[in-house]
Amino acid sequence: MTIKLIMKTAIVHDWFTTYAGSERCVESFTNIWKDADIFSLVDFLNEKDRKIILKGKHAKTTFVQNLPFAIKTAFRTSNMARFRMPAIGAER
Protein backbone atom coordinates (compact mmCIF):
# COMPACT_ATOMS: atom_id res chain seq x y z
CA MET A 1 0.00 0.00 0.00
CA THR A 2 1.40 3.39 -0.94
CA ILE A 3 0.55 6.57 0.87
CA LYS A 4 0.46 9.71 -1.21
CA LEU A 5 1.11 12.96 0.64
CA ILE A 6 -0.63 16.00 -0.71
CA MET A 7 0.92 19.31 0.26
CA LYS A 8 -0.90 22.57 -0.19
CA THR A 9 1.04 25.68 -1.05
CA ALA A 10 0.22 29.23 0.00
CA ILE A 11 1.75 32.55 -1.00
CA VAL A 12 1.31 35.31 1.59
CA HIS A 13 1.97 38.94 0.68
CA ASP A 14 1.42 42.17 2.61
CA TRP A 15 -0.79 43.97 0.08
CA PHE A 16 -1.36 44.17 -3.65
CA THR A 17 -1.76 47.73 -4.89
CA THR A 18 0.77 48.18 -7.71
CA TYR A 19 3.23 46.20 -9.81
CA ALA A 20 6.50 46.95 -8.01
CA GLY A 21 9.49 45.08 -6.60
CA SER A 22 7.92 42.65 -4.16
CA GLU A 23 5.08 41.94 -6.57
CA ARG A 24 7.67 40.81 -9.11
CA CYS A 25 8.80 38.20 -6.58
CA VAL A 26 5.20 37.06 -6.14
CA GLU A 27 4.94 36.84 -9.93
CA SER A 28 7.95 34.47 -9.92
CA PHE A 29 6.35 32.40 -7.16
CA THR A 30 3.06 32.09 -9.06
CA ASN A 31 5.05 30.93 -12.11
CA ILE A 32 6.53 28.13 -10.01
CA TRP A 33 3.51 27.21 -7.85
CA LYS A 34 0.55 27.64 -10.18
CA ASP A 35 -1.95 26.02 -7.79
CA ALA A 36 -0.91 28.00 -4.70
CA ASP A 37 -3.53 29.82 -2.66
CA ILE A 38 -2.76 33.54 -2.34
CA PHE A 39 -3.40 35.56 0.82
CA SER A 40 -3.03 39.29 1.43
CA LEU A 41 -4.34 42.12 3.60
CA VAL A 42 -5.83 43.82 0.54
CA ASP A 43 -5.98 43.23 -3.20
CA PHE A 44 -6.49 46.43 -5.19
CA LEU A 45 -4.74 45.33 -8.40
CA ASN A 46 -6.14 46.35 -11.75
CA GLU A 47 -6.96 43.51 -14.14
CA LYS A 48 -3.80 43.99 -16.23
CA ASP A 49 -1.51 43.66 -13.20
CA ARG A 50 -3.65 40.82 -11.79
CA LYS A 51 -3.08 38.76 -14.96
CA ILE A 52 0.68 39.33 -14.72
CA ILE A 53 1.22 38.88 -10.97
CA LEU A 54 -1.54 36.53 -9.83
CA LYS A 55 -2.30 34.85 -13.16
CA GLY A 56 -5.88 36.17 -12.97
CA LYS A 57 -6.56 34.87 -9.46
CA HIS A 58 -7.92 36.99 -6.62
CA ALA A 59 -6.11 36.95 -3.30
CA LYS A 60 -8.01 35.92 -0.21
CA THR A 61 -8.11 39.15 1.78
CA THR A 62 -8.89 40.38 5.28
CA PHE A 63 -11.56 42.75 6.59
CA VAL A 64 -9.20 45.64 5.79
CA GLN A 65 -10.16 45.25 2.11
CA ASN A 66 -13.67 46.47 2.94
CA LEU A 67 -12.80 49.43 5.16
CA PRO A 68 -13.91 52.79 3.77
CA PHE A 69 -11.10 54.67 2.04
CA ALA A 70 -8.62 51.83 2.65
CA ILE A 71 -6.83 52.35 -0.65
CA LYS A 72 -6.65 56.13 -0.32
CA THR A 73 -5.41 56.33 3.25
CA ALA A 74 -3.81 53.28 4.79
CA PHE A 75 -1.78 52.05 1.87
CA ARG A 76 -0.51 55.33 0.51
CA THR A 77 0.66 56.71 3.83
CA SER A 78 1.61 53.58 5.78
CA ASN A 79 5.09 53.31 4.30
CA MET A 80 5.87 56.92 5.14
CA ALA A 81 4.33 56.71 8.61
CA ARG A 82 6.44 53.68 9.39
CA PHE A 83 9.61 55.77 9.01
CA ARG A 84 8.28 58.75 10.99
CA MET A 85 7.17 56.84 14.08
CA PRO A 86 9.82 55.82 16.63
CA ALA A 87 10.09 52.17 17.49
CA ILE A 88 8.15 51.22 20.58
CA GLY A 89 10.45 50.46 23.48
CA ALA A 90 13.58 51.56 21.63
CA GLU A 91 16.48 52.52 23.84
CA ARG A 92 17.68 56.09 23.58
C-alpha positions in Angstrom: 0.0 0.0 0.0 1.4 3.4 -0.9 0.5 6.6 0.9 0.5 9.7 -1.2 1.1 13.0 0.6 -0.6 16.0 -0.7 0.9 19.3 0.3 -0.9 22.6 -0.2 1.0 25.7 -1.0 0.2 29.2 0.0 1.7 32.5 -1.0 1.3 35.3 1.6 2.0 38.9 0.7 1.4 42.2 2.6 -0.8 44.0 0.1 -1.4 44.2 -3.7 -1.8 47.7 -4.9 0.8 48.2 -7.7 3.2 46.2 -9.8 6.5 47.0 -8.0 9.5 45.1 -6.6 7.9 42.6 -4.2 5.1 41.9 -6.6 7.7 40.8 -9.1 8.8 38.2 -6.6 5.2 37.1 -6.1 4.9 36.8 -9.9 7.9 34.5 -9.9 6.4 32.4 -7.2 3.1 32.1 -9.1 5.1 30.9 -12.1 6.5 28.1 -10.0 3.5 27.2 -7.8 0.5 27.6 -10.2 -2.0 26.0 -7.8 -0.9 28.0 -4.7 -3.5 29.8 -2.7 -2.8 33.5 -2.3 -3.4 35.6 0.8 -3.0 39.3 1.4 -4.3 42.1 3.6 -5.8 43.8 0.5 -6.0 43.2 -3.2 -6.5 46.4 -5.2 -4.7 45.3 -8.4 -6.1 46.3 -11.7 -7.0 43.5 -14.1 -3.8 44.0 -16.2 -1.5 43.7 -13.2 -3.6 40.8 -11.8 -3.1 38.8 -15.0 0.7 39.3 -14.7 1.2 38.9 -11.0 -1.5 36.5 -9.8 -2.3 34.9 -13.2 -5.9 36.2 -13.0 -6.6 34.9 -9.5 -7.9 37.0 -6.6 -6.1 36.9 -3.3 -8.0 35.9 -0.2 -8.1 39.1 1.8 -8.9 40.4 5.3 -11.6 42.8 6.6 -9.2 45.6 5.8 -10.2 45.3 2.1 -13.7 46.5 2.9 -12.8 49.4 5.2 -13.9 52.8 3.8 -11.1 54.7 2.0 -8.6 51.8 2.7 -6.8 52.4 -0.6 -6.7 56.1 -0.3 -5.4 56.3 3.3 -3.8 53.3 4.8 -1.8 52.1 1.9 -0.5 55.3 0.5 0.7 56.7 3.8 1.6 53.6 5.8 5.1 53.3 4.3 5.9 56.9 5.1 4.3 56.7 8.6 6.4 53.7 9.4 9.6 55.8 9.0 8.3 58.8 11.0 7.2 56.8 14.1 9.8 55.8 16.6 10.1 52.2 17.5 8.1 51.2 20.6 10.4 50.5 23.5 13.6 51.6 21.6 16.5 52.5 23.8 17.7 56.1 23.6 
